[in-house]
């Protein structure tokens, strides 16, 4: 029996999604798994048979106990923390008002957080036959495992993800020391690809034995959840998506966007523009748009060509590159639609960018591009370099006027559908309805799960060709011709990314569904969660592990 330590939620992306996926997989394989985390709504996950919350005095309260539709099950344990939730990068959390980057916390607050988690893990391992522990992130759950497992001789493994390394371990020696000690005592270190392996080796080069205990563990995809379908079946899937949204809490309302558009103008200074964008973001971001269903019904799913972006709406994820490419794509594929799924501080700047493109407001567009990350919330302006480089290239080639003409004639803002936040309960129906999925993250992605979900769904994926995304692209070369795999590659350099999105998207749309089955096969054979779960268990339970 294993226990998984995850300091955050099950809902969401990245390590949250990894945790919920592996729990479902292990429950499906007949395993009983304990998980310690802060998920506020464990009842939403049908593999959780029991959820227990502990107060400050370790008194357990069983939130529910029920049967599950799996041969195995997960048991969730939720420690009562203090007022502060330490994080790597600030975000909103439902039950916490004080969400603080851990590098900004004092030693006492950090130790208090660790002590509360240690106490609950000690209770778990003393009351259950836990034979091994798996830990997400280099800190801080790794420290919890070290303090509980080492004296009891319970083996534990750590799976570092990029955020903890970049935003805690590298920035603050306290967290490097925490991680170094935990890594030294760990029996295994799981890495999800060569990019994370290299980061671990670089950061912890002084630790003996790190390379020897490092084990590759692929990211996975639930190939039973994400399945291809024919265009004639897409509307049925959208109806299923609508059913999945019944009762879901709602976020942005359309009147917020229309009011924002009326207030935008070429003469606005930084503070005026930021204020207007802020007023338009007066809603709960991590919810689905109030009119999501109506917008999806407006798509001609049988005839229109659909492009998909799924991810946090921040500059680092490259959503601005997707929008900048759209007029040039529409010039060649007039019936293209762009779906944007996710939440984040770039939602309103991107909507303003579409408005400026459509009405030819070049001065306003120039300001959005120049001020860039300031409009996202940064302290200082930082330009959207990839967008600026693309428009500069069009101007040099004498094509910029035509670009704005297409944006106006195509009513480019109406060709983009923002859905707001969707979970995998809804995305499972949306991915197979899209012809091409574009993921132009301009920072290193250790393991892009959405890329694999697109492959499993028969949606042709494009991604920046570096870090973990490059490994995922390279894995398709055994299944599709080289020139087809090359269409997936987006170059990272500012002068190339947007142009590559245009050429890659148009090229992929021209292929139709020719390679959908081939990409699906790669996802099934190489990345299915069942194989990942089996390797995790075998490695944790191996003698000497």
URHUVEN-V418483 format. One record per residue. N is the residue number from 1. RES is the residue in three letters. PSI is psi in radians with two decimals (NA if undefined). OMEGA is omega in whole degrees, -180 to 180 (none if undefined). Layout:
# URHUVEN-V418483
n->N res->RES psi->PSI omega->OMEGA
n->N res->RES psi->PSI omega->OMEGA
This chain:
# URHUVEN-V418483
n->1 res->UNK psi->2.31 omega->-179
n->2 res->UNK psi->2.80 omega->175
n->3 res->UNK psi->2.37 omega->179
n->4 res->UNK psi->2.24 omega->177
n->5 res->UNK psi->2.12 omega->180
n->6 res->UNK psi->2.03 omega->-171
n->7 res->UNK psi->-0.02 omega->-171
n->8 res->UNK psi->-2.40 omega->-173
n->9 res->UNK psi->2.99 omega->170
n->10 res->UNK psi->-0.60 omega->178
n->11 res->UNK psi->2.47 omega->177
n->12 res->UNK psi->-2.61 omega->-175
n->13 res->UNK psi->-3.06 omega->176
n->14 res->UNK psi->-2.28 omega->-177
n->15 res->UNK psi->-0.48 omega->175
n->16 res->UNK psi->-0.86 omega->-179
n->17 res->UNK psi->-0.68 omega->177
n->18 res->UNK psi->-0.79 omega->-176
n->19 res->UNK psi->-0.82 omega->-179
n->20 res->UNK psi->-0.59 omega->-179
n->21 res->UNK psi->-0.74 omega->-179
n->22 res->UNK psi->-0.58 omega->176
n->23 res->UNK psi->-0.79 omega->179
n->24 res->UNK psi->-0.72 omega->-179
n->25 res->UNK psi->-0.79 omega->-178
n->26 res->UNK psi->-0.64 omega->175
n->27 res->UNK psi->-0.69 omega->177
n->28 res->UNK psi->-0.43 omega->179
n->29 res->UNK psi->0.07 omega->177
n->30 res->UNK psi->0.18 omega->-179
n->31 res->UNK psi->2.60 omega->168
n->32 res->UNK psi->2.13 omega->-175
n->33 res->UNK psi->2.33 omega->172
n->34 res->UNK psi->2.48 omega->178
n->35 res->UNK psi->2.33 omega->178
n->36 res->UNK psi->2.08 omega->-177
n->37 res->UNK psi->-3.02 omega->-177
n->38 res->UNK psi->0.40 omega->-179
n->39 res->UNK psi->2.15 omega->-178
n->40 res->UNK psi->-0.27 omega->-177
n->41 res->UNK psi->1.13 omega->-178
n->42 res->UNK psi->-0.37 omega->-179
n->43 res->UNK psi->-0.31 omega->-179
n->44 res->UNK psi->-0.27 omega->-173
n->45 res->UNK psi->1.97 omega->-168
n->46 res->UNK psi->-0.10 omega->178
n->47 res->UNK psi->-0.11 omega->178
n->48 res->UNK psi->1.96 omega->-177
n->49 res->UNK psi->-0.47 omega->-179
n->50 res->UNK psi->2.42 omega->176
n->51 res->UNK psi->2.28 omega->-175
n->52 res->UNK psi->2.28 omega->175
n->53 res->UNK psi->2.40 omega->-178
n->54 res->UNK psi->2.33 omega->177
n->55 res->UNK psi->-3.04 omega->-176
n->56 res->UNK psi->-0.45 omega->-179
n->57 res->UNK psi->0.28 omega->178
n->58 res->UNK psi->0.30 omega->176
n->59 res->UNK psi->2.18 omega->-177
n->60 res->UNK psi->2.48 omega->171
n->61 res->UNK psi->2.04 omega->179
n->62 res->UNK psi->2.00 omega->-179
n->63 res->UNK psi->-0.68 omega->174
n->64 res->UNK psi->2.80 omega->173
n->65 res->UNK psi->2.27 omega->-172
n->66 res->UNK psi->2.90 omega->172
n->67 res->UNK psi->2.73 omega->179
n->68 res->UNK psi->2.67 omega->-177
n->69 res->UNK psi->0.72 omega->-179
n->70 res->UNK psi->2.68 omega->176
n->71 res->UNK psi->-0.43 omega->175
n->72 res->UNK psi->-2.87 omega->-177
n->73 res->UNK psi->2.87 omega->173
n->74 res->UNK psi->2.52 omega->176
n->75 res->UNK psi->2.09 omega->-174
n->76 res->UNK psi->2.35 omega->177
n->77 res->UNK psi->2.23 omega->-176
n->78 res->UNK psi->1.80 omega->178
n->79 res->UNK psi->2.56 omega->171
n->80 res->UNK psi->2.05 omega->179
n->81 res->UNK psi->3.11 omega->174
n->82 res->UNK psi->-2.75 omega->-178
n->83 res->UNK psi->-0.32 omega->-171
n->84 res->UNK psi->2.37 omega->170
n->85 res->UNK psi->1.95 omega->178
n->86 res->UNK psi->2.34 omega->-179
n->87 res->UNK psi->3.00 omega->176
n->88 res->UNK psi->-0.83 omega->179
n->89 res->UNK psi->2.36 omega->-175
n->90 res->UNK psi->2.45 omega->173
n->91 res->UNK psi->2.97 omega->177
n->92 res->UNK psi->2.41 omega->175
n->93 res->UNK psi->2.30 omega->-170
n->94 res->UNK psi->-0.74 omega->-172
n->95 res->UNK psi->0.10 omega->-175
n->96 res->UNK psi->2.16 omega->173
n->97 res->UNK psi->-0.55 omega->-179
n->98 res->UNK psi->1.46 omega->176
n->99 res->UNK psi->1.99 omega->-168
n->100 res->UNK psi->2.27 omega->172
n->101 res->UNK psi->2.28 omega->-171
n->102 res->UNK psi->-0.44 omega->178
n->103 res->UNK psi->-0.28 omega->180
n->104 res->UNK psi->0.03 omega->-176
n->105 res->UNK psi->2.62 omega->176
n->106 res->UNK psi->2.91 omega->-175
n->107 res->UNK psi->-0.70 omega->-177
n->108 res->UNK psi->-0.74 omega->-180
n->109 res->UNK psi->-0.70 omega->179
n->110 res->UNK psi->-0.80 omega->-179
n->111 res->UNK psi->-0.61 omega->176
n->112 res->UNK psi->-0.76 omega->177
n->113 res->UNK psi->-0.80 omega->179
n->114 res->UNK psi->-0.77 omega->-176
n->115 res->UNK psi->-0.70 omega->180
n->116 res->UNK psi->-0.70 omega->178
n->117 res->UNK psi->-0.69 omega->178
n->118 res->UNK psi->-0.77 omega->-177
n->119 res->UNK psi->-0.71 omega->-180
n->120 res->UNK psi->-0.72 omega->178
n->121 res->UNK psi->-0.66 omega->176
n->122 res->UNK psi->-0.68 omega->179
n->123 res->UNK psi->-0.71 omega->180
n->124 res->UNK psi->-0.87 omega->-175
n->125 res->UNK psi->-0.41 omega->178
n->126 res->UNK psi->-0.40 omega->-176
n->127 res->UNK psi->-0.11 omega->-178
n->128 res->UNK psi->2.64 omega->-178
n->129 res->UNK psi->1.07 omega->-179
n->130 res->UNK psi->2.14 omega->-178
n->131 res->UNK psi->-0.28 omega->180
n->132 res->UNK psi->2.72 omega->-179
n->133 res->UNK psi->2.38 omega->174
n->134 res->UNK psi->2.35 omega->-175
n->135 res->UNK psi->2.29 omega->172
n->136 res->UNK psi->2.39 omega->174
n->137 res->UNK psi->2.59 omega->-179
n->138 res->UNK psi->-0.56 omega->174
n->139 res->UNK psi->2.66 omega->6
n->140 res->UNK psi->-0.19 omega->-180
n->141 res->UNK psi->-0.43 omega->177
n->142 res->UNK psi->-0.61 omega->178
n->143 res->UNK psi->-0.68 omega->177
n->144 res->UNK psi->-0.81 omega->179
n->145 res->UNK psi->-0.77 omega->-179
n->146 res->UNK psi->-0.79 omega->-175
n->147 res->UNK psi->-0.49 omega->-179
n->148 res->UNK psi->-0.78 omega->-170
n->149 res->UNK psi->-0.65 omega->-175
n->150 res->UNK psi->-0.87 omega->179
n->151 res->UNK psi->-0.38 omega->-180
n->152 res->UNK psi->-0.02 omega->-180
n->153 res->UNK psi->0.64 omega->173
n->154 res->UNK psi->2.12 omega->-179
n->155 res->UNK psi->2.49 omega->175
n->156 res->UNK psi->2.63 omega->178
n->157 res->UNK psi->2.62 omega->179
n->158 res->UNK psi->2.34 omega->172
n->159 res->UNK psi->1.72 omega->178
n->160 res->UNK psi->2.42 omega->172
n->161 res->UNK psi->2.79 omega->-171
n->162 res->UNK psi->-0.62 omega->-173
n->163 res->UNK psi->-0.77 omega->-179
n->164 res->UNK psi->-0.68 omega->180
n->165 res->UNK psi->-0.84 omega->-174
n->166 res->UNK psi->-0.72 omega->-169
n->167 res->UNK psi->-0.09 omega->178
n->168 res->UNK psi->-1.04 omega->-174
n->169 res->UNK psi->-0.76 omega->-178
n->170 res->UNK psi->-0.44 omega->-172
n->171 res->UNK psi->-0.37 omega->-171
n->172 res->UNK psi->2.10 omega->-177
n->173 res->UNK psi->-0.50 omega->178
n->174 res->UNK psi->-0.73 omega->-176
n->175 res->UNK psi->-0.52 omega->171
n->176 res->UNK psi->-0.78 omega->-179
n->177 res->UNK psi->-0.75 omega->176
n->178 res->UNK psi->-0.89 omega->-176
n->179 res->UNK psi->-0.75 omega->-178
n->180 res->UNK psi->-0.74 omega->179
n->181 res->UNK psi->-0.79 omega->180
n->182 res->UNK psi->-0.69 omega->179
n->183 res->UNK psi->-0.64 omega->-179
n->184 res->UNK psi->-0.68 omega->-178
n->185 res->UNK psi->-0.33 omega->-179
n->186 res->UNK psi->2.55 omega->178
n->187 res->UNK psi->-0.52 omega->179
n->188 res->UNK psi->2.61 omega->172
n->189 res->UNK psi->2.00 omega->179
n->190 res->UNK psi->2.35 omega->174
n->191 res->UNK psi->2.51 omega->-173
n->192 res->UNK psi->0.27 omega->176
n->193 res->UNK psi->3.03 omega->-176
n->194 res->UNK psi->-0.50 omega->-179
n->195 res->UNK psi->-0.79 omega->178
n->196 res->UNK psi->-0.64 omega->177
n->197 res->UNK psi->-0.79 omega->-179
n->198 res->UNK psi->-0.69 omega->178
n->199 res->UNK psi->-0.77 omega->180
n->200 res->UNK psi->-0.79 omega->-179
n->201 res->UNK psi->-0.63 omega->179
n->202 res->UNK psi->-0.81 omega->-175
n->203 res->UNK psi->-0.66 omega->-175
n->204 res->UNK psi->0.62 omega->-178
n->205 res->UNK psi->-0.51 omega->-177
n->206 res->UNK psi->-0.19 omega->-178
n->207 res->UNK psi->2.23 omega->178
n->208 res->UNK psi->2.45 omega->172
n->209 res->UNK psi->0.07 omega->-178
n->210 res->UNK psi->-0.80 omega->-179
n->211 res->UNK psi->-0.70 omega->-176
n->212 res->UNK psi->-0.54 omega->-177
n->213 res->UNK psi->0.03 omega->-180
n->214 res->UNK psi->2.31 omega->-177
n->215 res->UNK psi->2.33 omega->176
n->216 res->UNK psi->2.35 omega->175
n->217 res->UNK psi->1.80 omega->-177
n->218 res->UNK psi->2.64 omega->162
n->219 res->UNK psi->2.85 omega->-178
n->220 res->UNK psi->3.01 omega->176
n->221 res->UNK psi->2.45 omega->178
n->222 res->UNK psi->1.67 omega->-175
n->223 res->UNK psi->-0.18 omega->172
n->224 res->UNK psi->-0.39 omega->-179
n->225 res->UNK psi->-0.71 omega->-178
n->226 res->UNK psi->1.91 omega->-177
n->227 res->UNK psi->2.49 omega->179
n->228 res->UNK psi->2.74 omega->171
n->229 res->UNK psi->2.83 omega->-179
n->230 res->UNK psi->2.68 omega->179
n->231 res->UNK psi->-0.57 omega->-180
n->232 res->UNK psi->-0.31 omega->-179
n->233 res->UNK psi->-0.07 omega->-172
n->234 res->UNK psi->-0.70 omega->-178
n->235 res->UNK psi->-0.58 omega->176
n->236 res->UNK psi->-0.72 omega->178
n->237 res->UNK psi->-0.67 omega->179
n->238 res->UNK psi->-0.62 omega->175
n->239 res->UNK psi->-0.66 omega->177
n->240 res->UNK psi->-0.66 omega->177
n->241 res->UNK psi->-0.73 omega->179
n->242 res->UNK psi->-0.70 omega->178
n->243 res->UNK psi->-0.66 omega->179
n->244 res->UNK psi->-0.39 omega->-179
n->245 res->UNK psi->-0.10 omega->-180
n->246 res->UNK psi->2.19 omega->179
n->247 res->UNK psi->-0.07 omega->-180
n->248 res->UNK psi->2.41 omega->179
n->249 res->UNK psi->2.59 omega->-173
n->250 res->UNK psi->2.67 omega->-177
n->251 res->UNK psi->-1.84 omega->-170
n->252 res->UNK psi->2.42 omega->177
n->253 res->UNK psi->2.56 omega->-174
n->254 res->UNK psi->-0.51 omega->-178
n->255 res->UNK psi->-0.44 omega->177
n->256 res->UNK psi->-0.71 omega->179
n->257 res->UNK psi->-0.73 omega->-178
n->258 res->UNK psi->-0.69 omega->177
n->259 res->UNK psi->-0.72 omega->179
n->260 res->UNK psi->-0.77 omega->-179
n->261 res->UNK psi->-0.68 omega->179
n->262 res->UNK psi->-0.45 omega->-176
n->263 res->UNK psi->-0.23 omega->-177
n->264 res->UNK psi->2.51 omega->178
n->265 res->UNK psi->2.79 omega->-177
n->266 res->UNK psi->-0.49 omega->-172
n->267 res->UNK psi->0.06 omega->-175
n->268 res->UNK psi->2.45 omega->172
n->269 res->UNK psi->-3.13 omega->-175
n->270 res->UNK psi->-0.85 omega->-174
n->271 res->UNK psi->-0.66 omega->178
n->272 res->UNK psi->-0.79 omega->-179
n->273 res->UNK psi->-0.77 omega->-179
n->274 res->UNK psi->-0.65 omega->179
n->275 res->UNK psi->-0.78 omega->179
n->276 res->UNK psi->-0.75 omega->179
n->277 res->UNK psi->-0.69 omega->179
n->278 res->UNK psi->-0.73 omega->179
n->279 res->UNK psi->-0.55 omega->180
n->280 res->UNK psi->-0.15 omega->-179
n->281 res->UNK psi->0.42 omega->-179
n->282 res->UNK psi->1.26 omega->179
n->283 res->UNK psi->2.93 omega->177
n->284 res->UNK psi->1.94 omega->-170
n->285 res->UNK psi->-0.66 omega->-174
n->286 res->UNK psi->0.76 omega->175
n->287 res->UNK psi->2.86 omega->179
n->288 res->UNK psi->2.50 omega->178
n->289 res->UNK psi->2.56 omega->-177
n->290 res->UNK psi->-0.52 omega->-178
n->291 res->UNK psi->0.47 omega->-176
n->292 res->UNK psi->-0.80 omega->-177
n->293 res->UNK psi->-0.74 omega->-179
n->294 res->UNK psi->-0.70 omega->-180
n->295 res->UNK psi->-0.70 omega->180
n->296 res->UNK psi->-0.57 omega->179
n->297 res->UNK psi->-0.41 omega->-178
n->298 res->UNK psi->-0.22 omega->-180
n->299 res->UNK psi->2.39 omega->172
n->300 res->UNK psi->1.54 omega->-171
n->301 res->UNK psi->-0.40 omega->-180
n->302 res->UNK psi->-0.48 omega->-172
n->303 res->UNK psi->-0.57 omega->-178
n->304 res->UNK psi->2.63 omega->176
n->305 res->UNK psi->2.15 omega->-171
n->306 res->UNK psi->2.26 omega->176
n->307 res->UNK psi->2.53 omega->-174
n->308 res->UNK psi->2.36 omega->167
n->309 res->UNK psi->2.25 omega->175
n->310 res->UNK psi->2.18 omega->179
n->311 res->UNK psi->3.04 omega->176
n->312 res->UNK psi->2.38 omega->-179
n->313 res->UNK psi->1.39 omega->178
n->314 res->UNK psi->2.79 omega->-178
n->315 res->UNK psi->-0.70 omega->-176
n->316 res->UNK psi->-0.49 omega->180
n->317 res->UNK psi->-0.14 omega->172
n->318 res->UNK psi->0.33 omega->-179
n->319 res->UNK psi->-0.55 omega->180
n->320 res->UNK psi->-0.54 omega->178
n->321 res->UNK psi->-0.68 omega->178
n->322 res->UNK psi->-0.81 omega->-178
n->323 res->UNK psi->-0.71 omega->180
n->324 res->UNK psi->-0.54 omega->-178
n->325 res->UNK psi->-0.36 omega->-167
n->326 res->UNK psi->-0.80 omega->179
n->327 res->UNK psi->-0.66 omega->180
n->328 res->UNK psi->-0.56 omega->175
n->329 res->UNK psi->-0.76 omega->-179
n->330 res->UNK psi->-0.51 omega->178
n->331 res->UNK psi->-0.59 omega->-178
n->332 res->UNK psi->-0.48 omega->180
n->333 res->UNK psi->1.42 omega->-172
n->334 res->UNK psi->-0.41 omega->-178
n->335 res->UNK psi->0.46 omega->178
n->336 res->UNK psi->2.57 omega->173
n->337 res->UNK psi->2.50 omega->177
n->338 res->UNK psi->2.10 omega->175
n->339 res->UNK psi->2.34 omega->-180
n->340 res->UNK psi->2.00 omega->-178
n->341 res->UNK psi->2.18 omega->177
n->342 res->UNK psi->3.10 omega->179
n->343 res->UNK psi->2.83 omega->178
n->344 res->UNK psi->2.94 omega->-173
n->345 res->UNK psi->-0.16 omega->177
n->346 res->UNK psi->0.02 omega->-179
n->347 res->UNK psi->-0.93 omega->-176
n->348 res->UNK psi->-0.74 omega->174
n->349 res->UNK psi->-0.62 omega->179
n->350 res->UNK psi->-0.71 omega->176
n->351 res->UNK psi->-0.71 omega->178
n->352 res->UNK psi->-0.65 omega->178
n->353 res->UNK psi->-0.73 omega->178
n->354 res->UNK psi->-0.74 omega->178
n->355 res->UNK psi->-0.81 omega->-180
n->356 res->UNK psi->-0.68 omega->178
n->357 res->UNK psi->-0.81 omega->-174
n->358 res->UNK psi->-0.65 omega->-177
n->359 res->UNK psi->0.08 omega->179
n->360 res->UNK psi->0.47 omega->180
n->361 res->UNK psi->1.41 omega->-172
n->362 res->UNK psi->-0.57 omega->180
n->363 res->UNK psi->-0.76 omega->177
n->364 res->UNK psi->-0.77 omega->179
n->365 res->UNK psi->-0.74 omega->179
n->366 res->UNK psi->-0.65 omega->179
n->367 res->UNK psi->-0.74 omega->178
n->368 res->UNK psi->-0.75 omega->180
n->369 res->UNK psi->-0.75 omega->-176
n->370 res->UNK psi->-0.68 omega->-176
n->371 res->UNK psi->-0.43 omega->169
n->372 res->UNK psi->-1.86 omega->-174
n->373 res->UNK psi->-0.36 omega->175
n->374 res->UNK psi->-0.67 omega->178
n->375 res->UNK psi->-0.34 omega->176
n->376 res->UNK psi->-0.30 omega->-180
n->377 res->UNK psi->-0.03 omega->179
n->378 res->UNK psi->2.80 omega->-177
n->379 res->UNK psi->-0.53 omega->-177
n->380 res->UNK psi->2.65 omega->176
n->381 res->UNK psi->2.45 omega->174
n->382 res->UNK psi->2.08 omega->-170
n->383 res->UNK psi->2.73 omega->172
n->384 res->UNK psi->1.47 omega->-169
n->385 res->UNK psi->-0.67 omega->-179
n->386 res->UNK psi->-0.68 omega->180
n->387 res->UNK psi->-0.80 omega->-180
n->388 res->UNK psi->-0.73 omega->-180
n->389 res->UNK psi->-0.68 omega->-179
n->390 res->UNK psi->-0.81 omega->-180
n->391 res->UNK psi->-0.63 omega->176
n->392 res->UNK psi->-0.69 omega->179
n->393 res->UNK psi->-0.73 omega->177
n->394 res->UNK psi->-0.69 omega->-180
n->395 res->UNK psi->-0.74 omega->178
n->396 res->UNK psi->-0.59 omega->-178
n->397 res->UNK psi->0.02 omega->-180
n->398 res->UNK psi->0.45 omega->-174
n->399 res->UNK psi->0.01 omega->-173
n->400 res->UNK psi->-0.68 omega->179
n->401 res->UNK psi->-0.74 omega->179
n->402 res->UNK psi->-0.66 omega->178
n->403 res->UNK psi->-0.84 omega->180
n->404 res->UNK psi->-0.56 omega->178
n->405 res->UNK psi->-0.77 omega->178
n->406 res->UNK psi->-0.75 omega->180
n->407 res->UNK psi->-0.70 omega->-180
n->408 res->UNK psi->-0.86 omega->-176
n->409 res->UNK psi->-0.59 omega->-179
n->410 res->UNK psi->-0.10 omega->-173
n->411 res->UNK psi->1.12 omega->-167
n->412 res->UNK psi->-0.57 omega->-180
n->413 res->UNK psi->-0.50 omega->179
n->414 res->UNK psi->-0.20 omega->178
n->415 res->UNK psi->-0.01 omega->179
n->416 res->UNK psi->2.27 omega->178
n->417 res->UNK psi->2.02 omega->172
n->418 res->UNK psi->2.21 omega->179
n->419 res->UNK psi->-0.29 omega->-167
n->420 res->UNK psi->-2.82 omega->-175
n->421 res->UNK psi->2.28 omega->173
n->422 res->UNK psi->2.53 omega->176
n->423 res->UNK psi->3.14 omega->179
n->424 res->UNK psi->-0.32 omega->175
n->425 res->UNK psi->-0.52 omega->179
n->426 res->UNK psi->-0.66 omega->-177
n->427 res->UNK psi->-0.50 omega->179
n->428 res->UNK psi->-0.49 omega->179
n->429 res->UNK psi->-0.45 omega->-175
n->430 res->UNK psi->-0.76 omega->-178
n->431 res->UNK psi->-0.86 omega->-177
n->432 res->UNK psi->-0.19 omega->179
n->433 res->UNK psi->-0.03 omega->-174
n->434 res->UNK psi->2.42 omega->-176
n->435 res->UNK psi->-0.70 omega->-176
n->436 res->UNK psi->2.44 omega->176
n->437 res->UNK psi->2.27 omega->-174
n->438 res->UNK psi->2.19 omega->-177
n->439 res->UNK psi->1.42 omega->-173
n->440 res->UNK psi->0.86 omega->180
n->441 res->UNK psi->2.21 omega->-176
n->442 res->UNK psi->0.14 omega->170
n->443 res->UNK psi->2.81 omega->-176
n->444 res->UNK psi->2.21 omega->175
n->445 res->UNK psi->2.07 omega->-179
n->446 res->UNK psi->-0.70 omega->-178
n->447 res->UNK psi->1.68 omega->-176
n->448 res->UNK psi->1.66 omega->-179
n->449 res->UNK psi->-0.65 omega->-177
n->450 res->UNK psi->-0.55 omega->178
n->451 res->UNK psi->-0.76 omega->180
n->452 res->UNK psi->-0.64 omega->179
n->453 res->UNK psi->-0.62 omega->175
n->454 res->UNK psi->-0.80 omega->179
n->455 res->UNK psi->-0.82 omega->-178
n->456 res->UNK psi->-0.48 omega->-177
n->457 res->UNK psi->-0.08 omega->-177
n->458 res->UNK psi->0.24 omega->176
n->459 res->UNK psi->2.24 omega->-173
n->460 res->UNK psi->2.08 omega->-174
n->461 res->UNK psi->2.48 omega->171
n->462 res->UNK psi->2.47 omega->179
n->463 res->UNK psi->2.75 omega->177
n->464 res->UNK psi->2.27 omega->-174
n->465 res->UNK psi->1.31 omega->170
n->466 res->UNK psi->2.92 omega->179
n->467 res->UNK psi->-2.49 omega->-175
n->468 res->UNK psi->-0.49 omega->179
n->469 res->UNK psi->-0.67 omega->180
n->470 res->UNK psi->-0.70 omega->179
n->471 res->UNK psi->-0.69 omega->179
n->472 res->UNK psi->-0.72 omega->178
n->473 res->UNK psi->-0.79 omega->-179
n->474 res->UNK psi->-0.50 omega->-178
n->475 res->UNK psi->-0.26 omega->-179
n->476 res->UNK psi->-0.17 omega->-171
n->477 res->UNK psi->-0.37 omega->177
n->478 res->UNK psi->-0.23 omega->-174
n->479 res->UNK psi->-0.43 omega->-178
n->480 res->UNK psi->2.75 omega->178
n->481 res->UNK psi->2.70 omega->-178
n->482 res->UNK psi->-0.70 omega->-178
n->483 res->UNK psi->-0.46 omega->176
n->484 res->UNK psi->-0.79 omega->176
n->485 res->UNK psi->-0.61 omega->-179
n->486 res->UNK psi->-0.49 omega->177
n->487 res->UNK psi->-0.48 omega->-179
n->488 res->UNK psi->-0.34 omega->-171
n->489 res->UNK psi->2.13 omega->171
n->490 res->UNK psi->2.23 omega->179
n->491 res->UNK psi->2.53 omega->-175
n->492 res->UNK psi->-0.51 omega->-175
n->493 res->UNK psi->2.45 omega->-175
n->494 res->UNK psi->-0.64 omega->-175
n->495 res->UNK psi->-0.11 omega->-175
n->496 res->UNK psi->-0.50 omega->-165
n->497 res->UNK psi->-0.92 omega->-176
n->498 res->UNK psi->-0.73 omega->178
n->499 res->UNK psi->-0.65 omega->179
n->500 res->UNK psi->-0.60 omega->175
n->501 res->UNK psi->-0.72 omega->179
n->502 res->UNK psi->-0.95 omega->-176
n->503 res->UNK psi->-0.68 omega->180
n->504 res->UNK psi->-0.73 omega->-180
n->505 res->UNK psi->-0.82 omega->-180
n->506 res->UNK psi->-0.74 omega->178
n->507 res->UNK psi->-0.75 omega->-180
n->508 res->UNK psi->-0.69 omega->178
n->509 res->UNK psi->-0.59 omega->178
n->510 res->UNK psi->-0.44 omega->178
n->511 res->UNK psi->-0.34 omega->-175
n->512 res->UNK psi->-2.35 omega->-179
n->513 res->UNK psi->0.39 omega->-173
n->514 res->UNK psi->-0.64 omega->-174
n->515 res->UNK psi->0.25 omega->-179
n->516 res->UNK psi->-0.77 omega->-179
n->517 res->UNK psi->-0.61 omega->180
n->518 res->UNK psi->-0.79 omega->-180
n->519 res->UNK psi->-0.66 omega->176
n->520 res->UNK psi->-0.72 omega->-179
n->521 res->UNK psi->-0.71 omega->177
n->522 res->UNK psi->-0.77 omega->-180
n->523 res->UNK psi->-0.74 omega->-178
n->524 res->UNK psi->-0.84 omega->-173
n->525 res->UNK psi->-0.54 omega->-173
n->526 res->UNK psi->-0.55 omega->-168
n->527 res->UNK psi->0.09 omega->-179
n->528 res->UNK psi->2.40 omega->-177
n->529 res->UNK psi->-0.49 omega->-178
n->530 res->UNK psi->-0.69 omega->178
n->531 res->UNK psi->-0.66 omega->179
n->532 res->UNK psi->-0.78 omega->179
n->533 res->UNK psi->-0.68 omega->179
n->534 res->UNK psi->-0.71 omega->179
n->535 res->UNK psi->-0.70 omega->177
n->536 res->UNK psi->-0.87 omega->-180
n->537 res->UNK psi->-0.82 omega->-178
n->538 res->UNK psi->-0.71 omega->-179
n->539 res->UNK psi->-0.75 omega->-180
n->540 res->UNK psi->-0.62 omega->-174
n->541 res->UNK psi->-0.06 omega->180
n->542 res->UNK psi->2.56 omega->179
n->543 res->UNK psi->2.27 omega->-180
n->544 res->UNK psi->-0.11 omega->180
n->545 res->UNK psi->NA omega->none
